[in-house]
Each structure stands twice: as C-alpha cells, then as structure tokens.
Amino acid sequence: MKIFIKDMLLSQKSKFNYNYEPDIDCCNMEGRDVKFNDRSEILCEITRKNNDDLYADINIHLDTTLNCVRCLDYMRAVEDVKISGILSKEDKDVDYDIIIIDDDYLDFDKIFYDAVFEHLNNNLYCKEDCKGLCHICGANLNNVTCNCEEENPNIDPRLAELKNFL
C-alpha cells in the first residue's frame, strides 16, 4: 500500500490515520524462513506540522515463527515495532528521526519489510539459556548431551588450559 504524500499536503486536515494488513504468510530474509502466525498490522498516524512537515508515528505488530539463532529449533517471537519521524525524500543530517520516502509515496510494504529485517537482526533465542548446537556433531545440546568435547584430541596443547575457564 502506498500513500501519496502530496494529497496530505494539499488537504485541509492535519491528521491522517491509516491501518494496513500486509497480505503475507511467510518470507525468506537473510536465509531465514519467517512464518507470520497472525495477520501483521501496521497502524500509522501522520500529523502535518505548522511548517508543512509531515510527522509519522508507525506501529507494526509482528507475530512470527522462525528459527532460534543458536539451536535452529522453531520458536515464536512477538514484537511491536515503533517507528516515528519526519517524512523526507532525503537523509538530512539533523538531530531528529527521518523516515525516507520514495517518489512522493509512503510505501507501507517497504516499511513492513524493513521492520521484519530489523526484527530478524535481533538475536532471537528460543530461551535465554539456549545451549545451541554441538560444533562437532551438530546435536541440539538443549535436548541431548554428547561427548564430542571429551573425545576431541585435536585441542592444541598450548590452549588446553583455556578449557578450564569455561
């Protein structure tokens, strides 16, 4: 969904509200599959300031199923992403937040994908103390214990003492 910015600047209104639900069930970003559990929702309020700047408050609700970054088990992650700033065509060197727009349009699909990308860049773990995968045999250390560390004779003897620190 795209919103034409000039329509807002020509309007007599000073507040504009938009509600958008992207029609997407899953996506693949950065090699990670993301499944959307519930409908994602974008709520946007745009306010015209006295100097004709448009200020946007955007709230994005994400309810996803994706892989834990340590053990690769599927997990559910729910996050509300908040974005706010002045709408601008260019990235100005200023002290306030700017939301970059393309060709006089505010593109909610682009904002949504940027929010999903940021959501994925958070290190999302299935649990705080996730042990991850064994780097030798690939076993999920949350479910099984393996003896790979004990059996590994390839430890450099000069570094063997470092094992005691863990």
DONUKOL-858554 format. One record per residue: x, y, z of N, C-alpha, C, O, CB in turn; residue number from 1; residue in three letters. Coordinates in pm, whole numbers, always signed. Atoms other than C-alpha are relative to their C-alpha. Glycine has a CB too. Layout:
% residues N
{{X, Y, Z}, {X, Y, Z}, {X, Y, Z}, {X, Y, Z}, {X, Y, Z}, NUM, 'ALA'}
...
This chain:
% residues 166
{{+86, -118, +0}, {+0, +0, +0}, {+90, +123, +0}, {+184, +133, +78}, {-97, +0, +123}, 1, 'MET'}
{{-76, -124, +9}, {+134, +339, -98}, {-93, +118, +27}, {-208, +120, -17}, {+67, +13, -138}, 2, 'LYS'}
{{+74, -121, -32}, {+19, +675, +34}, {+66, +115, -74}, {+187, +136, -63}, {-4, +27, +156}, 3, 'ILE'}
{{-52, -113, +75}, {+60, +978, -191}, {+14, +119, +95}, {-86, +167, +149}, {-94, +35, -121}, 4, 'PHE'}
{{-30, -105, -99}, {+225, +1249, +22}, {-63, +134, -39}, {-112, +206, +48}, {+151, +15, +15}, 5, 'ILE'}
{{+52, -131, +42}, {+112, +1548, -187}, {-148, +16, +33}, {-194, +127, +59}, {+22, +20, -150}, 6, 'LYS'}
{{+141, -8, -38}, {-252, +1461, -116}, {-15, +50, +143}, {-108, +125, +173}, {-68, -137, -16}, 7, 'ASP'}
{{+6, -44, -139}, {-183, +1514, +253}, {+37, +147, +12}, {-22, +221, +91}, {+92, -85, +88}, 8, 'MET'}
{{-43, -140, -7}, {-4, +1843, +194}, {-107, +95, -55}, {-117, +209, -10}, {+130, +19, -77}, 9, 'LEU'}
{{+105, -84, +58}, {-296, +1975, -16}, {-130, -4, +79}, {-217, +80, +59}, {-26, -44, -143}, 10, 'LEU'}
{{+123, +16, -78}, {-562, +1860, +229}, {-10, +105, +111}, {+90, +160, +156}, {-7, -141, +60}, 11, 'SER'}
{{+24, -92, -112}, {-719, +2083, +493}, {+22, -68, +135}, {+41, -2, +236}, {-142, +56, -7}, 12, 'GLN'}
{{-16, +75, -125}, {-683, +1807, +752}, {+145, +8, +48}, {+238, +28, -30}, {-42, -148, -20}, 13, 'LYS'}
{{-136, +0, -55}, {-386, +1799, +986}, {+40, -137, +53}, {+157, -159, +85}, {+11, +104, +111}, 14, 'SER'}
{{-30, +136, -47}, {-413, +1432, +1095}, {-58, -100, -98}, {-169, -85, -149}, {-56, -25, +142}, 15, 'LYS'}
{{+41, +107, +92}, {-432, +1120, +881}, {+31, -133, +68}, {+142, -153, +118}, {+73, +12, -139}, 16, 'PHE'}
{{-18, +131, -62}, {-480, +767, +1013}, {-15, -109, -106}, {-106, -105, -189}, {-100, -22, +115}, 17, 'ASN'}
{{+2, +111, +94}, {-406, +450, +819}, {+17, -130, +77}, {+90, -138, +175}, {+112, +15, -108}, 18, 'TYR'}
{{-11, +134, -56}, {-448, +84, +905}, {+23, -93, -119}, {-56, -94, -213}, {-128, -41, +84}, 19, 'ASN'}
{{-35, +86, +113}, {-283, -172, +678}, {+41, -137, +51}, {+119, -148, +146}, {+114, +63, -84}, 20, 'TYR'}
{{-38, +137, -32}, {-256, -550, +697}, {+66, -61, -123}, {-2, -93, -220}, {-124, -85, +44}, 21, 'GLU'}
{{-68, +61, +115}, {+10, -688, +461}, {-52, -141, -24}, {-70, -219, +70}, {+153, -2, +21}, 22, 'PRO'}
{{+50, +132, +36}, {-116, -994, +276}, {+119, -93, -23}, {+159, -118, -137}, {-92, +7, -127}, 23, 'ASP'}
{{-119, +84, +9}, {+179, -1219, +353}, {-7, -108, +108}, {-42, -80, +223}, {+130, +85, +14}, 24, 'ILE'}
{{+0, +112, -95}, {+205, -1561, +518}, {+140, -37, +46}, {+161, -76, +160}, {-67, -121, -61}, 25, 'ASP'}
{{-138, +35, -34}, {+580, -1620, +507}, {+94, +74, -94}, {+53, +125, -198}, {+22, -154, -8}, 26, 'CYS'}
{{-102, -60, +85}, {+902, -1481, +367}, {+135, -59, +40}, {+149, -122, +144}, {+1, +156, +13}, 27, 'CYS'}
{{-136, +44, -27}, {+1271, -1562, +350}, {+89, +122, -7}, {+99, +188, -110}, {+47, -111, -102}, 28, 'ASN'}
{{-90, -115, -5}, {+1513, -1294, +461}, {+131, -43, +61}, {+136, -106, +167}, {-63, +117, +80}, 29, 'MET'}
{{-133, +33, -50}, {+1884, -1336, +502}, {+15, -149, +25}, {+87, -190, +117}, {+29, +78, +128}, 30, 'GLU'}
{{-12, +144, -15}, {+1845, -1712, +461}, {-84, -59, +112}, {-74, -179, +139}, {+140, -36, +22}, 31, 'GLY'}
{{+86, +48, -109}, {+1594, -1738, +747}, {-145, +3, -46}, {-193, +105, -97}, {+19, +85, +129}, 32, 'ARG'}
{{+142, +7, +33}, {+1239, -1854, +686}, {-81, +58, +116}, {-58, +25, +232}, {-44, -145, -30}, 33, 'ASP'}
{{+85, -64, -99}, {+981, -1646, +868}, {-145, -29, -37}, {-188, +0, -149}, {+27, +154, +9}, 34, 'VAL'}
{{+143, +25, +20}, {+618, -1756, +904}, {-76, +97, +90}, {-44, +110, +208}, {-38, -150, +31}, 35, 'LYS'}
{{+81, -94, -77}, {+361, -1500, +1015}, {-120, -74, +55}, {-199, -130, -21}, {-44, +121, -87}, 36, 'PHE'}
{{+106, +75, -66}, {+120, -1651, +1269}, {-135, +68, -14}, {-231, +7, -61}, {+33, -20, +147}, 37, 'ASN'}
{{+123, -78, +12}, {-146, -1383, +1283}, {+23, +106, -105}, {+135, +126, -153}, {-41, +64, +137}, 38, 'ASP'}
{{-15, -109, +95}, {-213, -1103, +1048}, {+86, +108, +63}, {+59, +155, +173}, {-138, +57, -42}, 39, 'ARG'}
{{-79, -113, -45}, {+56, -845, +1085}, {-81, +126, -27}, {-165, +130, -117}, {+141, +5, -73}, 40, 'SER'}
{{+79, -121, +13}, {-78, -497, +1123}, {+90, +122, +11}, {+180, +127, +94}, {-112, +4, +107}, 41, 'GLU'}
{{-70, -128, -5}, {+55, -151, +1055}, {-102, +108, +31}, {-200, +125, -42}, {+76, +29, -135}, 42, 'ILE'}
{{+83, -115, -36}, {-107, +143, +1230}, {+86, +125, -17}, {+196, +133, +38}, {-56, -12, +147}, 43, 'LEU'}
{{-79, -120, +29}, {+8, +483, +1111}, {-84, +125, +23}, {-198, +135, -24}, {+54, -4, -145}, 44, 'CYS'}
{{+62, -131, -16}, {-81, +832, +1222}, {+98, +104, -52}, {+212, +112, -6}, {-40, +29, +150}, 45, 'GLU'}
{{-85, -104, +58}, {+57, +1118, +1016}, {-60, +135, +38}, {-179, +159, +19}, {+12, -15, -156}, 46, 'ILE'}
{{+43, -133, -43}, {+38, +1473, +1150}, {+77, +105, -78}, {+199, +99, -90}, {+22, +18, +153}, 47, 'THR'}
{{-66, -111, +70}, {+106, +1785, +948}, {+34, +108, +101}, {-53, +156, +175}, {-90, +57, -115}, 48, 'ARG'}
{{-46, -104, -91}, {+313, +2034, +1143}, {-20, +138, -65}, {-58, +146, -182}, {+150, -21, +37}, 49, 'LYS'}
{{+22, -137, +50}, {+296, +2414, +1102}, {+83, +33, -123}, {+39, +110, -208}, {+31, +100, +109}, 50, 'ASN'}
{{-88, -31, +112}, {+586, +2422, +858}, {-18, -99, -116}, {+69, -111, -201}, {+146, -1, +45}, 51, 'ASN'}
{{+34, +99, +103}, {+420, +2155, +636}, {+86, -125, +3}, {+85, -204, -91}, {+10, +63, -136}, 52, 'ASP'}
{{-66, +129, -18}, {+648, +1883, +765}, {-105, -102, +41}, {-199, -69, +114}, {+115, +8, +107}, 53, 'ASP'}
{{+91, +109, -38}, {+468, +1551, +796}, {+72, -91, +97}, {+178, -145, +66}, {-49, -79, -125}, 54, 'LEU'}
{{-58, +84, -105}, {+541, +1360, +1116}, {-82, -128, +8}, {-204, -123, +20}, {+3, +74, +137}, 55, 'TYR'}
{{+70, +129, -1}, {+457, +988, +1120}, {+34, -79, +125}, {+150, -86, +166}, {+37, -82, -125}, 56, 'ALA'}
{{-13, +99, -107}, {+401, +752, +1413}, {-52, -130, -58}, {-170, -142, -92}, {-80, +42, +132}, 57, 'ASP'}
{{+37, +127, +62}, {+401, +396, +1283}, {+22, -111, +102}, {+130, -123, +160}, {+83, -26, -130}, 58, 'ILE'}
{{-9, +116, -89}, {+330, +87, +1495}, {-24, -125, -84}, {-124, -135, -155}, {-103, +9, +117}, 59, 'ASN'}
{{+10, +124, +78}, {+389, -256, +1343}, {-1, -117, +97}, {+90, -132, +179}, {+118, -13, -101}, 60, 'ILE'}
{{+11, +120, -84}, {+274, -575, +1514}, {+49, -120, -80}, {-4, -149, -187}, {-148, -21, +49}, 61, 'HIS'}
{{-55, +120, +64}, {+480, -884, +1423}, {-19, -119, +92}, {+20, -115, +209}, {+150, +19, -35}, 62, 'LEU'}
{{+16, +127, -72}, {+384, -1235, +1536}, {+53, -107, -94}, {-15, -147, -189}, {-152, -26, +42}, 63, 'ASP'}
{{-70, +86, +96}, {+628, -1475, +1373}, {+44, -132, +63}, {+58, -144, +184}, {+120, +72, -56}, 64, 'THR'}
{{-68, +124, -36}, {+760, -1829, +1385}, {+126, -6, -84}, {+120, +4, -207}, {-93, -127, -23}, 65, 'THR'}
{{-128, +5, +68}, {+1127, -1856, +1298}, {+96, -87, +79}, {+62, -135, +187}, {+58, +141, -20}, 66, 'LEU'}
{{-99, +85, -65}, {+1441, -2047, +1390}, {+78, +77, +104}, {+114, +194, +84}, {+95, -60, -103}, 67, 'ASN'}
{{-92, -53, -100}, {+1638, -1984, +1706}, {+137, +11, -66}, {+178, -78, -140}, {+5, -92, +129}, 68, 'CYS'}
{{-130, -19, +65}, {+1977, -1846, +1602}, {+108, -92, +58}, {+214, -106, -3}, {+43, +143, +14}, 69, 'VAL'}
{{-100, +91, -58}, {+2160, -2091, +1832}, {-26, -146, -32}, {+65, -217, -76}, {+4, +18, +150}, 70, 'ARG'}
{{+27, +144, +14}, {+1983, -2428, +1808}, {-83, -34, -123}, {-101, -152, -155}, {-70, -51, +124}, 71, 'CYS'}
{{+79, +15, +123}, {+1770, -2377, +1493}, {-137, -61, +22}, {-205, -92, -76}, {+75, -83, -97}, 72, 'LEU'}
{{+137, +44, -25}, {+1451, -2502, +1665}, {-95, +114, -34}, {-61, +232, -22}, {-18, -46, +149}, 73, 'ASP'}
{{+100, -103, +27}, {+1135, -2323, +1562}, {-47, +60, +131}, {-61, -9, +232}, {-118, -58, -79}, 74, 'TYR'}
{{+46, -73, -118}, {+1017, -2061, +1808}, {-94, +111, -44}, {-94, +153, -160}, {+120, +57, +80}, 75, 'MET'}
{{+92, -110, +28}, {+751, -1795, +1828}, {+58, +128, +57}, {+108, +131, +169}, {-141, -29, +60}, 76, 'ARG'}
{{-50, -130, -43}, {+853, -1431, +1850}, {-106, +105, -32}, {-147, +120, -147}, {+136, +35, -68}, 77, 'ALA'}
{{+99, -107, +17}, {+607, -1147, +1903}, {+69, +131, +36}, {+135, +142, +139}, {-128, -24, +91}, 78, 'VAL'}
{{-65, -128, -24}, {+726, -791, +1876}, {-85, +112, -58}, {-146, +97, -164}, {+144, +3, -61}, 79, 'GLU'}
{{+64, -120, +51}, {+574, -448, +1837}, {+111, +99, -32}, {+186, +141, +56}, {-102, +61, +102}, 80, 'ASP'}
{{-105, -91, +48}, {+800, -222, +1631}, {-62, +139, -12}, {-168, +156, -72}, {+60, -48, -136}, 81, 'VAL'}
{{+47, -139, +7}, {+759, +153, +1668}, {+101, +81, -80}, {+221, +79, -53}, {-22, +60, +142}, 82, 'LYS'}
{{-83, -86, +84}, {+891, +392, +1406}, {-66, +137, +1}, {-187, +149, -17}, {+15, -57, -147}, 83, 'ILE'}
{{+56, -134, +7}, {+848, +767, +1420}, {+105, +95, -55}, {+225, +77, -35}, {-49, +48, +139}, 84, 'SER'}
{{-90, -98, +56}, {+995, +1061, +1240}, {-68, +85, -105}, {-185, +65, -138}, {+121, -67, -59}, 85, 'GLY'}
{{+50, -89, +104}, {+950, +1330, +980}, {+22, -67, -135}, {+129, -123, -162}, {+71, +139, +5}, 86, 'ILE'}
{{-10, +58, +134}, {+881, +1211, +625}, {+85, +91, -86}, {+62, +212, -93}, {-141, -21, -63}, 87, 'LEU'}
{{-90, -79, +83}, {+1156, +1322, +389}, {+50, -84, -117}, {+61, -206, -106}, {+119, +52, +83}, 88, 'SER'}
{{-55, +70, +117}, {+1290, +1235, +43}, {+149, -26, +15}, {+204, -113, -53}, {-26, +81, -127}, 89, 'LYS'}
{{-145, +13, -14}, {+1649, +1270, +157}, {+38, -14, +146}, {-34, +30, +236}, {+72, +120, -63}, 90, 'GLU'}
{{-52, +19, -135}, {+1853, +1176, +460}, {+78, +124, +39}, {+194, +140, +1}, {+89, -129, +10}, 91, 'ASP'}
{{-64, -123, -43}, {+1933, +1509, +618}, {+80, -26, +127}, {+47, -114, +206}, {-105, +112, +24}, 92, 'LYS'}
{{-81, +12, -121}, {+2199, +1547, +883}, {-61, +90, +107}, {-21, +204, +127}, {+151, +40, -28}, 93, 'ASP'}
{{+74, -77, -100}, {+1965, +1657, +1160}, {-6, -79, +130}, {+34, -195, +136}, {-143, +34, -50}, 94, 'VAL'}
{{+5, +62, -132}, {+1903, +1582, +1526}, {-127, -81, +25}, {-143, -136, +134}, {+12, +105, +105}, 95, 'ASP'}
{{+125, +74, -19}, {+1562, +1419, +1476}, {-8, -114, -100}, {+67, -119, -197}, {-121, +94, -13}, 96, 'TYR'}
{{+15, +118, +85}, {+1446, +1096, +1315}, {-72, +35, -129}, {-163, +118, -132}, {-75, -110, +74}, 97, 'ASP'}
{{+58, -21, +132}, {+1360, +1086, +947}, {-42, -136, -55}, {+29, -235, -41}, {+101, +71, -96}, 98, 'ILE'}
{{+45, +117, +74}, {+1157, +831, +754}, {+12, +35, -147}, {-54, +127, -196}, {-149, -42, +38}, 99, 'ILE'}
{{-27, -28, +141}, {+1281, +822, +396}, {-117, -50, -85}, {-161, -164, -71}, {+133, -65, -46}, 100, 'ILE'}
{{+107, +38, +92}, {+1009, +820, +130}, {+55, -2, -142}, {+153, +66, -172}, {-121, +97, +11}, 101, 'ILE'}
{{-41, +11, +140}, {+1042, +729, -238}, {-105, +65, -89}, {-223, +33, -78}, {+22, -148, -40}, 102, 'ASP'}
{{+87, -55, +104}, {+892, +938, -518}, {-134, +51, +52}, {-238, +21, -6}, {-25, -103, -105}, 103, 'ASP'}
{{+121, -60, -57}, {+638, +1124, -303}, {-101, -100, +53}, {-218, -67, +70}, {-66, +85, -103}, 104, 'ASP'}
{{+88, +103, -55}, {+493, +798, -169}, {+57, -54, +131}, {+179, -68, +145}, {-20, -114, -102}, 105, 'TYR'}
{{-38, +76, -120}, {+500, +640, +174}, {-43, -143, -28}, {-162, -172, -38}, {-68, +59, +132}, 106, 'LEU'}
{{+25, +139, +39}, {+529, +269, +95}, {-3, -87, +125}, {+101, -115, +185}, {+109, -50, -100}, 107, 'ASP'}
{{+14, +81, -120}, {+391, +56, +380}, {+64, -138, -15}, {+112, -195, +83}, {-147, -15, +35}, 108, 'PHE'}
{{-64, +130, +20}, {+520, -267, +224}, {+150, +9, +28}, {+207, -80, +90}, {-24, -52, -143}, 109, 'ASP'}
{{-144, -19, -24}, {+877, -133, +230}, {+26, +18, +150}, {+121, -39, +204}, {+53, +123, -79}, 110, 'LYS'}
{{-16, -20, -144}, {+836, -17, +590}, {-18, -132, +74}, {+54, -161, +169}, {-102, +105, +53}, 111, 'ILE'}
{{+25, +130, -62}, {+697, -359, +681}, {+122, -91, -15}, {+166, -152, +83}, {-124, -66, -62}, 112, 'PHE'}
{{-116, +87, +21}, {+990, -547, +524}, {+123, +50, +75}, {+203, -30, +124}, {+32, -10, -148}, 113, 'TYR'}
{{-110, -54, -81}, {+1238, -311, +691}, {-17, -39, +147}, {+81, -71, +214}, {+8, +153, -15}, 114, 'ASP'}
{{+26, +38, -140}, {+1072, -384, +1027}, {+26, -149, +21}, {+81, -187, +125}, {-145, +33, +39}, 115, 'ALA'}
{{-27, +144, -11}, {+1086, -761, +962}, {+150, -24, -1}, {+200, -106, +76}, {-68, -78, -116}, 116, 'VAL'}
{{-145, +15, +7}, {+1454, -731, +868}, {+65, +40, +132}, {+155, -29, +180}, {+58, +85, -115}, 117, 'PHE'}
{{-53, -43, -130}, {+1527, -538, +1188}, {-35, -101, +109}, {+46, -131, +196}, {-55, +139, +39}, 118, 'GLU'}
{{+47, +103, -94}, {+1323, -795, +1385}, {+91, -123, -8}, {+124, -182, +95}, {-147, -39, -31}, 119, 'HIS'}
{{-86, +117, +17}, {+1539, -1074, +1239}, {+143, +27, +43}, {+214, -66, +82}, {-2, -45, -145}, 120, 'LEU'}
{{-137, -31, -40}, {+1861, -892, +1315}, {+19, -3, +151}, {+131, -8, +200}, {+41, +135, -53}, 121, 'ASN'}
{{-11, +23, -144}, {+1780, -914, +1682}, {+38, -147, +18}, {-14, -233, -52}, {-135, +35, +77}, 122, 'ASN'}
{{-34, +140, -25}, {+1941, -1229, +1817}, {-113, -62, +79}, {-122, -46, +201}, {+136, -12, +77}, 123, 'ASN'}
{{+118, +60, -62}, {+1625, -1422, +1887}, {+30, -143, +40}, {+58, -228, -45}, {-121, +6, -95}, 124, 'LEU'}
{{-28, +132, -53}, {+1678, -1724, +2110}, {-129, -64, +49}, {-220, +5, +94}, {+104, +7, +115}, 125, 'TYR'}
{{+119, +71, -46}, {+1423, -1993, +2196}, {-15, +14, +151}, {-127, +15, +203}, {+7, -148, -39}, 126, 'CYS'}
{{+0, -27, -144}, {+1518, -1940, +2562}, {+132, +65, +35}, {+231, +53, -38}, {-23, -132, +83}, 127, 'LYS'}
{{-118, -77, -40}, {+1769, -1729, +2747}, {+126, -85, +10}, {+234, -40, -30}, {-26, +68, +134}, 128, 'GLU'}
{{-118, +86, -21}, {+2000, -2021, +2829}, {+13, -107, -108}, {+60, -218, -80}, {-7, -66, +137}, 129, 'ASP'}
{{-11, +96, +110}, {+1983, -2193, +2488}, {+147, -40, -18}, {+235, +46, -26}, {-58, +61, -133}, 130, 'CYS'}
{{-136, +51, +11}, {+2291, -2414, +2452}, {+47, -11, -145}, {+167, -22, -170}, {+11, -135, +66}, 131, 'LYS'}
{{-38, +4, +140}, {+2284, -2426, +2073}, {+30, -140, -50}, {-15, -239, +7}, {+118, +88, -23}, 132, 'GLY'}
{{-38, +126, +63}, {+2430, -2696, +1853}, {+144, -34, +32}, {+228, +55, +47}, {-22, +6, -152}, 133, 'LEU'}
{{-139, +44, -15}, {+2742, -2904, +1909}, {+72, +34, -130}, {+24, +2, -239}, {+8, -155, +32}, 134, 'CYS'}
{{-72, -40, +120}, {+3001, -2767, +1669}, {+70, -116, -69}, {+126, -100, -177}, {+101, +107, +34}, 135, 'HIS'}
{{-63, +117, +61}, {+3132, -3118, +1601}, {-104, -91, -64}, {-95, -121, -183}, {+82, -77, +104}, 136, 'ILE'}
{{+97, +97, +53}, {+2832, -3350, +1562}, {-132, +63, -40}, {-212, -2, -108}, {-25, -107, +103}, 137, 'CYS'}
{{+123, -68, +38}, {+2550, -3094, +1523}, {-119, -31, +87}, {-231, +9, +54}, {-33, -34, -139}, 138, 'GLY'}
{{+112, +34, -89}, {+2338, -3230, +1809}, {-52, +125, +70}, {+25, +216, +103}, {+44, -106, +105}, 139, 'ALA'}
{{+61, -110, -74}, {+2095, -2991, +1974}, {+29, -24, +148}, {-25, -118, +208}, {-155, +10, -27}, 140, 'ASN'}
{{-45, +19, -138}, {+2253, -2952, +2318}, {-109, +31, +103}, {-89, +4, +222}, {+121, +86, +27}, 141, 'LEU'}
{{+114, -18, -91}, {+1918, -2848, +2470}, {-72, -132, +23}, {-134, -151, +128}, {-97, +104, -57}, 142, 'ASN'}
{{+75, +126, -6}, {+1780, -3198, +2402}, {+87, -119, +37}, {+40, -212, +102}, {-67, -26, -131}, 143, 'ASN'}
{{-90, +114, -24}, {+2082, -3430, +2422}, {+135, +51, +47}, {+171, +167, +26}, {+15, -88, -128}, 144, 'VAL'}
{{-139, -31, -32}, {+2430, -3436, +2563}, {+88, -89, -87}, {+55, -205, -112}, {+31, -21, +153}, 145, 'THR'}
{{-92, +79, +82}, {+2718, -3550, +2351}, {+138, +3, +66}, {+165, +86, +152}, {+6, +54, -148}, 146, 'CYS'}
{{-134, +11, -57}, {+3074, -3648, +2433}, {+106, +51, -96}, {+223, +15, -84}, {+30, -144, +39}, 147, 'ASN'}
{{-95, -45, +103}, {+3236, -3471, +2142}, {+117, +77, +60}, {+231, +58, +17}, {-71, +87, -101}, 148, 'CYS'}
{{-108, -78, -61}, {+3437, -3232, +2360}, {+100, -92, +70}, {+221, -70, +63}, {-56, +102, +98}, 149, 'GLU'}
{{-88, +92, -72}, {+3574, -3517, +2570}, {+80, -86, -96}, {+194, -123, -68}, {-81, -88, +94}, 150, 'GLU'}
{{-65, +88, +95}, {+3660, -3724, +2265}, {+90, +73, -97}, {+160, +8, -175}, {-103, -77, -76}, 151, 'GLU'}
{{-73, -76, +100}, {+3824, -3444, +2069}, {+148, +12, +36}, {+183, +89, +125}, {-62, +139, -17}, 152, 'ASN'}
{{-143, -8, -28}, {+4202, -3499, +2066}, {+69, +113, -76}, {+190, +131, -62}, {+66, -132, -34}, 153, 'PRO'}
{{-60, -102, +85}, {+4257, -3208, +1826}, {+20, +133, +70}, {+39, +236, +4}, {-83, +21, -122}, 154, 'ASN'}
{{-20, -125, -74}, {+4293, -2949, +2101}, {+150, +28, +6}, {+230, -58, +44}, {-62, -8, +143}, 155, 'ILE'}
{{-139, -43, -6}, {+4617, -2758, +2075}, {+44, -1, +146}, {-20, +64, +228}, {+19, +142, -64}, 156, 'ASP'}
{{-42, +10, -140}, {+4809, -2842, +2396}, {+33, +135, +63}, {+21, +152, +185}, {+120, -92, +11}, 157, 'PRO'}
{{-32, -133, -54}, {+4914, -2478, +2432}, {-127, +73, +45}, {-121, +161, +131}, {+73, +84, -105}, 158, 'ARG'}
{{+126, -66, -33}, {+4546, -2377, +2452}, {-88, -84, +91}, {-197, -41, +129}, {-75, +34, -125}, 159, 'LEU'}
{{+81, +92, -80}, {+4421, -2673, +2658}, {-37, +60, +135}, {-144, +31, +189}, {+74, -131, +20}, 160, 'ALA'}
{{+26, -60, -131}, {+4444, -2471, +2979}, {-120, +95, -5}, {-185, +119, +97}, {+124, +74, +49}, 161, 'GLU'}
{{+113, -92, +13}, {+4181, -2229, +2844}, {-133, -71, +23}, {-232, -5, +57}, {+1, +64, -137}, 162, 'LEU'}
{{+123, +75, -22}, {+3920, -2507, +2872}, {-47, +13, +144}, {-167, +3, +171}, {+22, -146, -35}, 163, 'LYS'}
{{+35, -9, -142}, {+3929, -2465, +3249}, {-73, +130, +35}, {-137, +139, +140}, {+124, -13, +85}, 164, 'ASN'}
{{+68, -127, -26}, {+3797, -2108, +3224}, {-150, -10, -20}, {-225, +70, +37}, {+57, +108, -90}, 165, 'PHE'}
{{+143, +12, +29}, {+3458, -2225, +3097}, {-67, -84, +98}, {-188, -105, +90}, {-26, -54, -136}, 166, 'LEU'}
